[in-house]
């Protein structure tokens, strides 16, 4: 395993946590725009319809994937600029 990849591990973990926080906040705002409610449904919410639960899950998944990829890619580009090597 390359030294740059090993050195990037703690940075990658921190970026992963940061991306989760950002994505969670973005999803809450998106859900408020879509449904006008503060809380998105959970899969076990008995009083929510399948359509609403699956819509929330799909939107949440898309937001998390885009934010995670954006944050991780930005981190890798920054490491390359600083060290001259790609961390992956």
PDB file with SEQRES, HELIX, SHEET and CRYST1 records, atoms N, CA, C and O in Angstrom:
SEQRES   1 A   88  UNK UNK UNK UNK UNK UNK UNK UNK UNK UNK UNK UNK UNK          
SEQRES   2 A   88  UNK UNK UNK UNK UNK UNK UNK UNK UNK UNK UNK UNK UNK          
SEQRES   3 A   88  UNK UNK UNK UNK UNK UNK UNK UNK UNK UNK UNK UNK UNK          
SEQRES   4 A   88  UNK UNK UNK UNK UNK UNK UNK UNK UNK UNK UNK UNK UNK          
SEQRES   5 A   88  UNK UNK UNK UNK UNK UNK UNK UNK UNK UNK UNK UNK UNK          
SEQRES   6 A   88  UNK UNK UNK UNK UNK UNK UNK UNK UNK UNK UNK UNK UNK          
SEQRES   7 A   88  UNK UNK UNK UNK UNK UNK UNK UNK UNK UNK                      
HELIX    1 AA1 UNK A    3  UNK A   35  1                                  33    
HELIX    2 AA2 UNK A   50  UNK A   83  1                                  34    
CRYST1    1.000    1.000    1.000  90.00  90.00  90.00 P 1           1          
ATOM      1  N   UNK A   1       0.853  -1.176   0.000  1.00  0.00           N  
ATOM      2  CA  UNK A   1       0.000   0.000   0.000  1.00  0.00           C  
ATOM      3  C   UNK A   1       0.899   1.240   0.000  1.00  0.00           C  
ATOM      4  O   UNK A   1       1.887   1.310   0.732  1.00  0.00           O  
ATOM      5  N   UNK A   2       0.538   2.206  -0.831  1.00  0.00           N  
ATOM      6  CA  UNK A   2       1.335   3.419  -0.953  1.00  0.00           C  
ATOM      7  C   UNK A   2       1.244   4.259   0.318  1.00  0.00           C  
ATOM      8  O   UNK A   2       0.219   4.276   0.999  1.00  0.00           O  
ATOM      9  N   UNK A   3       2.333   4.952   0.621  1.00  0.00           N  
ATOM     10  CA  UNK A   3       2.373   5.795   1.814  1.00  0.00           C  
ATOM     11  C   UNK A   3       1.332   6.909   1.751  1.00  0.00           C  
ATOM     12  O   UNK A   3       0.746   7.272   2.771  1.00  0.00           O  
ATOM     13  N   UNK A   4       1.100   7.454   0.551  1.00  0.00           N  
ATOM     14  CA  UNK A   4       0.115   8.532   0.426  1.00  0.00           C  
ATOM     15  C   UNK A   4      -1.291   8.030   0.731  1.00  0.00           C  
ATOM     16  O   UNK A   4      -2.118   8.763   1.273  1.00  0.00           O  
ATOM     17  N   UNK A   5      -1.556   6.775   0.379  1.00  0.00           N  
ATOM     18  CA  UNK A   5      -2.873   6.200   0.654  1.00  0.00           C  
ATOM     19  C   UNK A   5      -3.056   5.991   2.155  1.00  0.00           C  
ATOM     20  O   UNK A   5      -4.138   6.238   2.688  1.00  0.00           O  
ATOM     21  N   UNK A   6      -2.013   5.540   2.832  1.00  0.00           N  
ATOM     22  CA  UNK A   6      -2.062   5.348   4.281  1.00  0.00           C  
ATOM     23  C   UNK A   6      -2.218   6.688   4.990  1.00  0.00           C  
ATOM     24  O   UNK A   6      -3.001   6.812   5.932  1.00  0.00           O  
ATOM     25  N   UNK A   7      -1.478   7.679   4.539  1.00  0.00           N  
ATOM     26  CA  UNK A   7      -1.542   9.009   5.156  1.00  0.00           C  
ATOM     27  C   UNK A   7      -2.906   9.660   4.932  1.00  0.00           C  
ATOM     28  O   UNK A   7      -3.344  10.480   5.739  1.00  0.00           O  
ATOM     29  N   UNK A   8      -3.566   9.301   3.855  1.00  0.00           N  
ATOM     30  CA  UNK A   8      -4.863   9.899   3.530  1.00  0.00           C  
ATOM     31  C   UNK A   8      -6.014   9.292   4.339  1.00  0.00           C  
ATOM     32  O   UNK A   8      -7.079   9.901   4.439  1.00  0.00           O  
ATOM     33  N   UNK A   9      -5.818   8.109   4.913  1.00  0.00           N  
ATOM     34  CA  UNK A   9      -6.891   7.418   5.636  1.00  0.00           C  
ATOM     35  C   UNK A   9      -7.555   8.308   6.698  1.00  0.00           C  
ATOM     36  O   UNK A   9      -8.780   8.428   6.682  1.00  0.00           O  
ATOM     37  N   UNK A  10      -6.810   8.937   7.618  1.00  0.00           N  
ATOM     38  CA  UNK A  10      -7.474   9.776   8.624  1.00  0.00           C  
ATOM     39  C   UNK A  10      -8.185  10.978   8.012  1.00  0.00           C  
ATOM     40  O   UNK A  10      -9.233  11.403   8.499  1.00  0.00           O  
ATOM     41  N   UNK A  11      -7.620  11.512   6.963  1.00  0.00           N  
ATOM     42  CA  UNK A  11      -8.259  12.638   6.275  1.00  0.00           C  
ATOM     43  C   UNK A  11      -9.561  12.169   5.631  1.00  0.00           C  
ATOM     44  O   UNK A  11     -10.578  12.857   5.702  1.00  0.00           O  
ATOM     45  N   UNK A  12      -9.523  11.001   5.008  1.00  0.00           N  
ATOM     46  CA  UNK A  12     -10.717  10.441   4.387  1.00  0.00           C  
ATOM     47  C   UNK A  12     -11.818  10.171   5.396  1.00  0.00           C  
ATOM     48  O   UNK A  12     -12.993  10.402   5.110  1.00  0.00           O  
ATOM     49  N   UNK A  13     -11.449   9.683   6.578  1.00  0.00           N  
ATOM     50  CA  UNK A  13     -12.448   9.438   7.622  1.00  0.00           C  
ATOM     51  C   UNK A  13     -13.082  10.747   8.092  1.00  0.00           C  
ATOM     52  O   UNK A  13     -14.296  10.823   8.280  1.00  0.00           O  
ATOM     53  N   UNK A  14     -12.261  11.763   8.279  1.00  0.00           N  
ATOM     54  CA  UNK A  14     -12.787  13.065   8.704  1.00  0.00           C  
ATOM     55  C   UNK A  14     -13.685  13.660   7.626  1.00  0.00           C  
ATOM     56  O   UNK A  14     -14.733  14.228   7.932  1.00  0.00           O  
ATOM     57  N   UNK A  15     -13.282  13.533   6.378  1.00  0.00           N  
ATOM     58  CA  UNK A  15     -14.108  14.041   5.282  1.00  0.00           C  
ATOM     59  C   UNK A  15     -15.426  13.276   5.180  1.00  0.00           C  
ATOM     60  O   UNK A  15     -16.461  13.856   4.854  1.00  0.00           O  
ATOM     61  N   UNK A  16     -15.386  11.980   5.458  1.00  0.00           N  
ATOM     62  CA  UNK A  16     -16.618  11.183   5.444  1.00  0.00           C  
ATOM     63  C   UNK A  16     -17.608  11.660   6.500  1.00  0.00           C  
ATOM     64  O   UNK A  16     -18.806  11.764   6.238  1.00  0.00           O  
ATOM     65  N   UNK A  17     -17.097  11.948   7.697  1.00  0.00           N  
ATOM     66  CA  UNK A  17     -17.964  12.453   8.762  1.00  0.00           C  
ATOM     67  C   UNK A  17     -18.525  13.829   8.394  1.00  0.00           C  
ATOM     68  O   UNK A  17     -19.704  14.108   8.608  1.00  0.00           O  
ATOM     69  N   UNK A  18     -17.676  14.667   7.848  1.00  0.00           N  
ATOM     70  CA  UNK A  18     -18.114  15.998   7.430  1.00  0.00           C  
ATOM     71  C   UNK A  18     -19.175  15.904   6.336  1.00  0.00           C  
ATOM     72  O   UNK A  18     -20.166  16.635   6.363  1.00  0.00           O  
ATOM     73  N   UNK A  19     -18.970  15.015   5.388  1.00  0.00           N  
ATOM     74  CA  UNK A  19     -19.948  14.889   4.307  1.00  0.00           C  
ATOM     75  C   UNK A  19     -21.292  14.394   4.828  1.00  0.00           C  
ATOM     76  O   UNK A  19     -22.336  14.786   4.306  1.00  0.00           O  
ATOM     77  N   UNK A  20     -21.282  13.540   5.845  1.00  0.00           N  
ATOM     78  CA  UNK A  20     -22.527  13.083   6.449  1.00  0.00           C  
ATOM     79  C   UNK A  20     -23.300  14.223   7.099  1.00  0.00           C  
ATOM     80  O   UNK A  20     -24.522  14.304   6.975  1.00  0.00           O  
ATOM     81  N   UNK A  21     -22.586  15.100   7.787  1.00  0.00           N  
ATOM     82  CA  UNK A  21     -23.235  16.258   8.407  1.00  0.00           C  
ATOM     83  C   UNK A  21     -23.822  17.199   7.357  1.00  0.00           C  
ATOM     84  O   UNK A  21     -24.952  17.667   7.489  1.00  0.00           O  
ATOM     85  N   UNK A  22     -23.047  17.463   6.329  1.00  0.00           N  
ATOM     86  CA  UNK A  22     -23.510  18.354   5.257  1.00  0.00           C  
ATOM     87  C   UNK A  22     -24.725  17.754   4.545  1.00  0.00           C  
ATOM     88  O   UNK A  22     -25.713  18.445   4.295  1.00  0.00           O  
ATOM     89  N   UNK A  23     -24.638  16.473   4.227  1.00  0.00           N  
ATOM     90  CA  UNK A  23     -25.738  15.807   3.518  1.00  0.00           C  
ATOM     91  C   UNK A  23     -27.003  15.760   4.370  1.00  0.00           C  
ATOM     92  O   UNK A  23     -28.105  15.940   3.852  1.00  0.00           O  
ATOM     93  N   UNK A  24     -26.854  15.522   5.661  1.00  0.00           N  
ATOM     94  CA  UNK A  24     -28.015  15.497   6.545  1.00  0.00           C  
ATOM     95  C   UNK A  24     -28.726  16.840   6.579  1.00  0.00           C  
ATOM     96  O   UNK A  24     -29.955  16.903   6.526  1.00  0.00           O  
ATOM     97  N   UNK A  25     -27.945  17.916   6.668  1.00  0.00           N  
ATOM     98  CA  UNK A  25     -28.535  19.257   6.668  1.00  0.00           C  
ATOM     99  C   UNK A  25     -29.190  19.571   5.325  1.00  0.00           C  
ATOM    100  O   UNK A  25     -30.265  20.169   5.276  1.00  0.00           O  
ATOM    101  N   UNK A  26     -28.539  19.166   4.244  1.00  0.00           N  
ATOM    102  CA  UNK A  26     -29.092  19.415   2.906  1.00  0.00           C  
ATOM    103  C   UNK A  26     -30.397  18.642   2.708  1.00  0.00           C  
ATOM    104  O   UNK A  26     -31.340  19.165   2.116  1.00  0.00           O  
ATOM    105  N   UNK A  27     -30.457  17.403   3.198  1.00  0.00           N  
ATOM    106  CA  UNK A  27     -31.670  16.611   3.059  1.00  0.00           C  
ATOM    107  C   UNK A  27     -32.824  17.220   3.852  1.00  0.00           C  
ATOM    108  O   UNK A  27     -33.955  17.268   3.368  1.00  0.00           O  
ATOM    109  N   UNK A  28     -32.543  17.682   5.063  1.00  0.00           N  
ATOM    110  CA  UNK A  28     -33.605  18.308   5.865  1.00  0.00           C  
ATOM    111  C   UNK A  28     -34.190  19.514   5.142  1.00  0.00           C  
ATOM    112  O   UNK A  28     -35.407  19.701   5.129  1.00  0.00           O  
ATOM    113  N   UNK A  29     -33.336  20.329   4.543  1.00  0.00           N  
ATOM    114  CA  UNK A  29     -33.809  21.500   3.804  1.00  0.00           C  
ATOM    115  C   UNK A  29     -34.594  21.082   2.561  1.00  0.00           C  
ATOM    116  O   UNK A  29     -35.634  21.664   2.253  1.00  0.00           O  
ATOM    117  N   UNK A  30     -34.098  20.080   1.856  1.00  0.00           N  
ATOM    118  CA  UNK A  30     -34.786  19.604   0.655  1.00  0.00           C  
ATOM    119  C   UNK A  30     -36.167  19.052   1.016  1.00  0.00           C  
ATOM    120  O   UNK A  30     -37.142  19.305   0.309  1.00  0.00           O  
ATOM    121  N   UNK A  31     -36.249  18.306   2.107  1.00  0.00           N  
ATOM    122  CA  UNK A  31     -37.533  17.724   2.495  1.00  0.00           C  
ATOM    123  C   UNK A  31     -38.529  18.813   2.873  1.00  0.00           C  
ATOM    124  O   UNK A  31     -39.716  18.707   2.562  1.00  0.00           O  
ATOM    125  N   UNK A  32     -38.057  19.851   3.536  1.00  0.00           N  
ATOM    126  CA  UNK A  32     -38.945  20.973   3.882  1.00  0.00           C  
ATOM    127  C   UNK A  32     -39.508  21.621   2.621  1.00  0.00           C  
ATOM    128  O   UNK A  32     -40.676  22.007   2.593  1.00  0.00           O  
ATOM    129  N   UNK A  33     -38.691  21.741   1.581  1.00  0.00           N  
ATOM    130  CA  UNK A  33     -39.162  22.315   0.315  1.00  0.00           C  
ATOM    131  C   UNK A  33     -40.172  21.402  -0.378  1.00  0.00           C  
ATOM    132  O   UNK A  33     -41.145  21.873  -0.966  1.00  0.00           O  
ATOM    133  N   UNK A  34     -39.936  20.114  -0.303  1.00  0.00           N  
ATOM    134  CA  UNK A  34     -40.797  19.157  -1.000  1.00  0.00           C  
ATOM    135  C   UNK A  34     -42.134  18.971  -0.285  1.00  0.00           C  
ATOM    136  O   UNK A  34     -43.187  19.045  -0.919  1.00  0.00           O  
ATOM    137  N   UNK A  35     -42.106  18.734   1.007  1.00  0.00           N  
ATOM    138  CA  UNK A  35     -43.313  18.381   1.747  1.00  0.00           C  
ATOM    139  C   UNK A  35     -43.810  19.478   2.677  1.00  0.00           C  
ATOM    140  O   UNK A  35     -44.955  19.429   3.128  1.00  0.00           O  
ATOM    141  N   UNK A  36     -42.972  20.464   2.973  1.00  0.00           N  
ATOM    142  CA  UNK A  36     -43.385  21.509   3.896  1.00  0.00           C  
ATOM    143  C   UNK A  36     -43.401  21.055   5.342  1.00  0.00           C  
ATOM    144  O   UNK A  36     -43.905  21.768   6.210  1.00  0.00           O  
ATOM    145  N   UNK A  37     -42.856  19.881   5.612  1.00  0.00           N  
ATOM    146  CA  UNK A  37     -42.784  19.337   6.966  1.00  0.00           C  
ATOM    147  C   UNK A  37     -41.338  19.336   7.431  1.00  0.00           C  
ATOM    148  O   UNK A  37     -40.411  19.338   6.622  1.00  0.00           O  
ATOM    149  N   UNK A  38     -41.160  19.333   8.744  1.00  0.00           N  
ATOM    150  CA  UNK A  38     -39.811  19.316   9.283  1.00  0.00           C  
ATOM    151  C   UNK A  38     -39.155  17.957   9.259  1.00  0.00           C  
ATOM    152  O   UNK A  38     -37.951  17.857   9.023  1.00  0.00           O  
ATOM    153  N   UNK A  39     -39.926  16.897   9.500  1.00  0.00           N  
ATOM    154  CA  UNK A  39     -39.350  15.564   9.626  1.00  0.00           C  
ATOM    155  C   UNK A  39     -39.708  14.692   8.433  1.00  0.00           C  
ATOM    156  O   UNK A  39     -40.868  14.593   8.030  1.00  0.00           O  
ATOM    157  N   UNK A  40     -38.683  14.068   7.883  1.00  0.00           N  
ATOM    158  CA  UNK A  40     -38.915  13.098   6.811  1.00  0.00           C  
ATOM    159  C   UNK A  40     -39.413  11.797   7.445  1.00  0.00           C  
ATOM    160  O   UNK A  40     -39.114  11.525   8.608  1.00  0.00           O  
ATOM    161  N   UNK A  41     -40.153  11.008   6.708  1.00  0.00           N  
ATOM    162  CA  UNK A  41     -40.675   9.757   7.283  1.00  0.00           C  
ATOM    163  C   UNK A  41     -39.573   8.707   7.440  1.00  0.00           C  
ATOM    164  O   UNK A  41     -38.620   8.647   6.662  1.00  0.00           O  
ATOM    165  N   UNK A  42     -39.740   7.891   8.465  1.00  0.00           N  
ATOM    166  CA  UNK A  42     -38.887   6.721   8.651  1.00  0.00           C  
ATOM    167  C   UNK A  42     -39.601   5.527   8.023  1.00  0.00           C  
ATOM    168  O   UNK A  42     -40.814   5.552   7.816  1.00  0.00           O  
ATOM    169  N   UNK A  43     -38.846   4.505   7.730  1.00  0.00           N  
ATOM    170  CA  UNK A  43     -39.431   3.313   7.111  1.00  0.00           C  
ATOM    171  C   UNK A  43     -40.477   2.659   8.008  1.00  0.00           C  
ATOM    172  O   UNK A  43     -41.365   1.964   7.515  1.00  0.00           O  
ATOM    173  N   UNK A  44     -40.383   2.874   9.302  1.00  0.00           N  
ATOM    174  CA  UNK A  44     -41.319   2.236  10.232  1.00  0.00           C  
ATOM    175  C   UNK A  44     -42.458   3.155  10.675  1.00  0.00           C  
ATOM    176  O   UNK A  44     -43.210   2.804  11.584  1.00  0.00           O  
ATOM    177  N   UNK A  45     -42.594   4.322  10.049  1.00  0.00           N  
ATOM    178  CA  UNK A  45     -43.713   5.215  10.363  1.00  0.00           C  
ATOM    179  C   UNK A  45     -45.007   4.602   9.837  1.00  0.00           C  
ATOM    180  O   UNK A  45     -45.239   4.558   8.628  1.00  0.00           O  
ATOM    181  N   UNK A  46     -45.831   4.138  10.743  1.00  0.00           N  
ATOM    182  CA  UNK A  46     -47.049   3.427  10.360  1.00  0.00           C  
ATOM    183  C   UNK A  46     -48.047   4.324   9.633  1.00  0.00           C  
ATOM    184  O   UNK A  46     -48.789   3.853   8.771  1.00  0.00           O  
ATOM    185  N   UNK A  47     -48.073   5.603   9.971  1.00  0.00           N  
ATOM    186  CA  UNK A  47     -49.067   6.504   9.388  1.00  0.00           C  
ATOM    187  C   UNK A  47     -48.606   7.163   8.088  1.00  0.00           C  
ATOM    188  O   UNK A  47     -49.298   8.035   7.563  1.00  0.00           O  
ATOM    189  N   UNK A  48     -47.467   6.765   7.571  1.00  0.00           N  
ATOM    190  CA  UNK A  48     -46.969   7.325   6.308  1.00  0.00           C  
ATOM    191  C   UNK A  48     -47.157   6.312   5.190  1.00  0.00           C  
ATOM    192  O   UNK A  48     -47.044   5.105   5.406  1.00  0.00           O  
ATOM    193  N   UNK A  49     -47.443   6.806   4.006  1.00  0.00           N  
ATOM    194  CA  UNK A  49     -47.651   5.938   2.844  1.00  0.00           C  
ATOM    195  C   UNK A  49     -46.316   5.442   2.280  1.00  0.00           C  
ATOM    196  O   UNK A  49     -45.271   6.064   2.468  1.00  0.00           O  
ATOM    197  N   UNK A  50     -46.382   4.317   1.592  1.00  0.00           N  
ATOM    198  CA  UNK A  50     -45.181   3.766   0.941  1.00  0.00           C  
ATOM    199  C   UNK A  50     -44.551   4.801   0.015  1.00  0.00           C  
ATOM    200  O   UNK A  50     -43.333   4.980   0.005  1.00  0.00           O  
ATOM    201  N   UNK A  51     -45.381   5.470  -0.752  1.00  0.00           N  
ATOM    202  CA  UNK A  51     -44.890   6.440  -1.722  1.00  0.00           C  
ATOM    203  C   UNK A  51     -44.038   7.515  -1.034  1.00  0.00           C  
ATOM    204  O   UNK A  51     -42.959   7.861  -1.515  1.00  0.00           O  
ATOM    205  N   UNK A  52     -44.521   8.028   0.072  1.00  0.00           N  
ATOM    206  CA  UNK A  52     -43.798   9.079   0.788  1.00  0.00           C  
ATOM    207  C   UNK A  52     -42.483   8.564   1.379  1.00  0.00           C  
ATOM    208  O   UNK A  52     -41.459   9.246   1.330  1.00  0.00           O  
ATOM    209  N   UNK A  53     -42.526   7.361   1.932  1.00  0.00           N  
ATOM    210  CA  UNK A  53     -41.317   6.776   2.529  1.00  0.00           C  
ATOM    211  C   UNK A  53     -40.263   6.500   1.469  1.00  0.00           C  
ATOM    212  O   UNK A  53     -39.086   6.797   1.672  1.00  0.00           O  
ATOM    213  N   UNK A  54     -40.676   5.933   0.337  1.00  0.00           N  
ATOM    214  CA  UNK A  54     -39.713   5.614  -0.723  1.00  0.00           C  
ATOM    215  C   UNK A  54     -39.181   6.867  -1.395  1.00  0.00           C  
ATOM    216  O   UNK A  54     -38.012   6.913  -1.778  1.00  0.00           O  
ATOM    217  N   UNK A  55     -40.018   7.883  -1.543  1.00  0.00           N  
ATOM    218  CA  UNK A  55     -39.554   9.156  -2.096  1.00  0.00           C  
ATOM    219  C   UNK A  55     -38.497   9.777  -1.197  1.00  0.00           C  
ATOM    220  O   UNK A  55     -37.463  10.238  -1.681  1.00  0.00           O  
ATOM    221  N   UNK A  56     -38.745   9.792   0.090  1.00  0.00           N  
ATOM    222  CA  UNK A  56     -37.779  10.355   1.041  1.00  0.00           C  
ATOM    223  C   UNK A  56     -36.458   9.581   0.999  1.00  0.00           C  
ATOM    224  O   UNK A  56     -35.384  10.182   1.020  1.00  0.00           O  
ATOM    225  N   UNK A  57     -36.538   8.261   0.940  1.00  0.00           N  
ATOM    226  CA  UNK A  57     -35.330   7.433   0.903  1.00  0.00           C  
ATOM    227  C   UNK A  57     -34.523   7.677  -0.375  1.00  0.00           C  
ATOM    228  O   UNK A  57     -33.295   7.752  -0.334  1.00  0.00           O  
ATOM    229  N   UNK A  58     -35.207   7.797  -1.488  1.00  0.00           N  
ATOM    230  CA  UNK A  58     -34.516   8.039  -2.761  1.00  0.00           C  
ATOM    231  C   UNK A  58     -33.832   9.397  -2.771  1.00  0.00           C  
ATOM    232  O   UNK A  58     -32.687   9.515  -3.207  1.00  0.00           O  
ATOM    233  N   UNK A  59     -34.522  10.413  -2.297  1.00  0.00           N  
ATOM    234  CA  UNK A  59     -33.934  11.755  -2.258  1.00  0.00           C  
ATOM    235  C   UNK A  59     -32.754  11.787  -1.302  1.00  0.00           C  
ATOM    236  O   UNK A  59     -31.708  12.356  -1.615  1.00  0.00           O  
ATOM    237  N   UNK A  60     -32.922  11.173  -0.135  1.00  0.00           N  
ATOM    238  CA  UNK A  60     -31.847  11.145   0.844  1.00  0.00           C  
ATOM    239  C   UNK A  60     -30.621  10.421   0.283  1.00  0.00           C  
ATOM    240  O   UNK A  60     -29.495  10.892   0.445  1.00  0.00           O  
ATOM    241  N   UNK A  61     -30.833   9.301  -0.361  1.00  0.00           N  
ATOM    242  CA  UNK A  61     -29.719   8.554  -0.945  1.00  0.00           C  
ATOM    243  C   UNK A  61     -28.988   9.339  -2.013  1.00  0.00           C  
ATOM    244  O   UNK A  61     -27.758   9.334  -2.062  1.00  0.00           O  
ATOM    245  N   UNK A  62     -29.737  10.013  -2.867  1.00  0.00           N  
ATOM    246  CA  UNK A  62     -29.109  10.805  -3.929  1.00  0.00           C  
ATOM    247  C   UNK A  62     -28.293  11.959  -3.342  1.00  0.00           C  
ATOM    248  O   UNK A  62     -27.170  12.217  -3.775  1.00  0.00           O  
ATOM    249  N   UNK A  63     -28.863  12.644  -2.360  1.00  0.00           N  
ATOM    250  CA  UNK A  63     -28.146  13.768  -1.747  1.00  0.00           C  
ATOM    251  C   UNK A  63     -26.879  13.277  -1.062  1.00  0.00           C  
ATOM    252  O   UNK A  63     -25.813  13.869  -1.235  1.00  0.00           O  
ATOM    253  N   UNK A  64     -26.981  12.203  -0.289  1.00  0.00           N  
ATOM    254  CA  UNK A  64     -25.803  11.683   0.404  1.00  0.00           C  
ATOM    255  C   UNK A  64     -24.713  11.258  -0.587  1.00  0.00           C  
ATOM    256  O   UNK A  64     -23.535  11.531  -0.358  1.00  0.00           O  
ATOM    257  N   UNK A  65     -25.087  10.603  -1.666  1.00  0.00           N  
ATOM    258  CA  UNK A  65     -24.093  10.141  -2.645  1.00  0.00           C  
ATOM    259  C   UNK A  65     -23.383  11.313  -3.320  1.00  0.00           C  
ATOM    260  O   UNK A  65     -22.164  11.288  -3.487  1.00  0.00           O  
ATOM    261  N   UNK A  66     -24.135  12.329  -3.704  1.00  0.00           N  
ATOM    262  CA  UNK A  66     -23.540  13.486  -4.381  1.00  0.00           C  
ATOM    263  C   UNK A  66     -22.629  14.266  -3.433  1.00  0.00           C  
ATOM    264  O   UNK A  66     -21.524  14.659  -3.808  1.00  0.00           O  
ATOM    265  N   UNK A  67     -23.094  14.486  -2.214  1.00  0.00           N  
ATOM    266  CA  UNK A  67     -22.274  15.231  -1.250  1.00  0.00           C  
ATOM    267  C   UNK A  67     -21.013  14.442  -0.907  1.00  0.00           C  
ATOM    268  O   UNK A  67     -19.924  15.013  -0.861  1.00  0.00           O  
ATOM    269  N   UNK A  68     -21.143  13.150  -0.666  1.00  0.00           N  
ATOM    270  CA  UNK A  68     -19.992  12.316  -0.323  1.00  0.00           C  
ATOM    271  C   UNK A  68     -18.956  12.328  -1.444  1.00  0.00           C  
ATOM    272  O   UNK A  68     -17.765  12.509  -1.190  1.00  0.00           O  
ATOM    273  N   UNK A  69     -19.401  12.139  -2.663  1.00  0.00           N  
ATOM    274  CA  UNK A  69     -18.471  12.139  -3.800  1.00  0.00           C  
ATOM    275  C   UNK A  69     -17.807  13.496  -3.966  1.00  0.00           C  
ATOM    276  O   UNK A  69     -16.611  13.566  -4.249  1.00  0.00           O  
ATOM    277  N   UNK A  70     -18.554  14.562  -3.797  1.00  0.00           N  
ATOM    278  CA  UNK A  70     -18.002  15.910  -3.945  1.00  0.00           C  
ATOM    279  C   UNK A  70     -16.945  16.199  -2.885  1.00  0.00           C  
ATOM    280  O   UNK A  70     -15.880  16.733  -3.194  1.00  0.00           O  
ATOM    281  N   UNK A  71     -17.241  15.847  -1.639  1.00  0.00           N  
ATOM    282  CA  UNK A  71     -16.301  16.110  -0.552  1.00  0.00           C  
ATOM    283  C   UNK A  71     -15.052  15.248  -0.693  1.00  0.00           C  
ATOM    284  O   UNK A  71     -13.938  15.745  -0.530  1.00  0.00           O  
ATOM    285  N   UNK A  72     -15.225  13.968  -0.993  1.00  0.00           N  
ATOM    286  CA  UNK A  72     -14.071  13.083  -1.146  1.00  0.00           C  
ATOM    287  C   UNK A  72     -13.191  13.493  -2.329  1.00  0.00           C  
ATOM    288  O   UNK A  72     -11.964  13.472  -2.231  1.00  0.00           O  
ATOM    289  N   UNK A  73     -13.820  13.864  -3.441  1.00  0.00           N  
ATOM    290  CA  UNK A  73     -13.047  14.277  -4.609  1.00  0.00           C  
ATOM    291  C   UNK A  73     -12.277  15.561  -4.319  1.00  0.00           C  
ATOM    292  O   UNK A  73     -11.114  15.692  -4.699  1.00  0.00           O  
ATOM    293  N   UNK A  74     -12.928  16.506  -3.644  1.00  0.00           N  
ATOM    294  CA  UNK A  74     -12.252  17.755  -3.285  1.00  0.00           C  
ATOM    295  C   UNK A  74     -11.068  17.483  -2.359  1.00  0.00           C  
ATOM    296  O   UNK A  74     -10.014  18.106  -2.492  1.00  0.00           O  
ATOM    297  N   UNK A  75     -11.243  16.552  -1.425  1.00  0.00           N  
ATOM    298  CA  UNK A  75     -10.145  16.190  -0.533  1.00  0.00           C  
ATOM    299  C   UNK A  75      -8.976  15.577  -1.283  1.00  0.00           C  
ATOM    300  O   UNK A  75      -7.819  15.899  -1.009  1.00  0.00           O  
ATOM    301  N   UNK A  76      -9.270  14.699  -2.223  1.00  0.00           N  
ATOM    302  CA  UNK A  76      -8.210  14.059  -3.004  1.00  0.00           C  
ATOM    303  C   UNK A  76      -7.473  15.077  -3.870  1.00  0.00           C  
ATOM    304  O   UNK A  76      -6.249  15.022  -3.988  1.00  0.00           O  
ATOM    305  N   UNK A  77      -8.204  15.996  -4.468  1.00  0.00           N  
ATOM    306  CA  UNK A  77      -7.576  17.043  -5.291  1.00  0.00           C  
ATOM    307  C   UNK A  77      -6.687  17.923  -4.429  1.00  0.00           C  
ATOM    308  O   UNK A  77      -5.593  18.297  -4.850  1.00  0.00           O  
ATOM    309  N   UNK A  78      -7.140  18.257  -3.237  1.00  0.00           N  
ATOM    310  CA  UNK A  78      -6.339  19.079  -2.328  1.00  0.00           C  
ATOM    311  C   UNK A  78      -5.068  18.358  -1.914  1.00  0.00           C  
ATOM    312  O   UNK A  78      -3.998  18.965  -1.873  1.00  0.00           O  
ATOM    313  N   UNK A  79      -5.171  17.063  -1.606  1.00  0.00           N  
ATOM    314  CA  UNK A  79      -3.980  16.283  -1.240  1.00  0.00           C  
ATOM    315  C   UNK A  79      -3.002  16.253  -2.402  1.00  0.00           C  
ATOM    316  O   UNK A  79      -1.794  16.371  -2.195  1.00  0.00           O  
ATOM    317  N   UNK A  80      -3.501  16.099  -3.611  1.00  0.00           N  
ATOM    318  CA  UNK A  80      -2.611  16.089  -4.776  1.00  0.00           C  
ATOM    319  C   UNK A  80      -1.898  17.429  -4.933  1.00  0.00           C  
ATOM    320  O   UNK A  80      -0.708  17.468  -5.244  1.00  0.00           O  
ATOM    321  N   UNK A  81      -2.626  18.532  -4.718  1.00  0.00           N  
ATOM    322  CA  UNK A  81      -2.004  19.854  -4.824  1.00  0.00           C  
ATOM    323  C   UNK A  81      -0.922  20.058  -3.779  1.00  0.00           C  
ATOM    324  O   UNK A  81       0.114  20.664  -4.054  1.00  0.00           O  
ATOM    325  N   UNK A  82      -1.170  19.546  -2.571  1.00  0.00           N  
ATOM    326  CA  UNK A  82      -0.228  19.745  -1.478  1.00  0.00           C  
ATOM    327  C   UNK A  82       0.965  18.812  -1.586  1.00  0.00           C  
ATOM    328  O   UNK A  82       2.103  19.243  -1.397  1.00  0.00           O  
ATOM    329  N   UNK A  83       0.721  17.523  -1.892  1.00  0.00           N  
ATOM    330  CA  UNK A  83       1.784  16.534  -1.880  1.00  0.00           C  
ATOM    331  C   UNK A  83       2.326  16.173  -3.257  1.00  0.00           C  
ATOM    332  O   UNK A  83       3.447  15.676  -3.375  1.00  0.00           O  
ATOM    333  N   UNK A  84       1.545  16.418  -4.287  1.00  0.00           N  
ATOM    334  CA  UNK A  84       1.962  16.039  -5.630  1.00  0.00           C  
ATOM    335  C   UNK A  84       1.590  14.619  -6.021  1.00  0.00           C  
ATOM    336  O   UNK A  84       1.862  14.193  -7.143  1.00  0.00           O  
ATOM    337  N   UNK A  85       0.971  13.884  -5.108  1.00  0.00           N  
ATOM    338  CA  UNK A  85       0.543  12.516  -5.424  1.00  0.00           C  
ATOM    339  C   UNK A  85      -0.947  12.350  -5.145  1.00  0.00           C  
ATOM    340  O   UNK A  85      -1.505  12.994  -4.257  1.00  0.00           O  
ATOM    341  N   UNK A  86      -1.570  11.482  -5.916  1.00  0.00           N  
ATOM    342  CA  UNK A  86      -3.000  11.191  -5.742  1.00  0.00           C  
ATOM    343  C   UNK A  86      -3.136  10.173  -4.612  1.00  0.00           C  
ATOM    344  O   UNK A  86      -2.427   9.167  -4.601  1.00  0.00           O  
ATOM    345  N   UNK A  87      -4.038  10.423  -3.660  1.00  0.00           N  
ATOM    346  CA  UNK A  87      -4.123   9.553  -2.490  1.00  0.00           C  
ATOM    347  C   UNK A  87      -4.764   8.189  -2.745  1.00  0.00           C  
ATOM    348  O   UNK A  87      -4.617   7.292  -1.915  1.00  0.00           O  
ATOM    349  N   UNK A  88      -5.458   8.003  -3.846  1.00  0.00           N  
ATOM    350  CA  UNK A  88      -6.166   6.749  -4.082  1.00  0.00           C  
ATOM    351  C   UNK A  88      -5.337   5.776  -4.762  1.00  0.00           C  
ATOM    352  O   UNK A  88      -5.789   4.664  -5.035  1.00  0.00           O  
TER     353      UNK A  88                                                      
END                                                                             
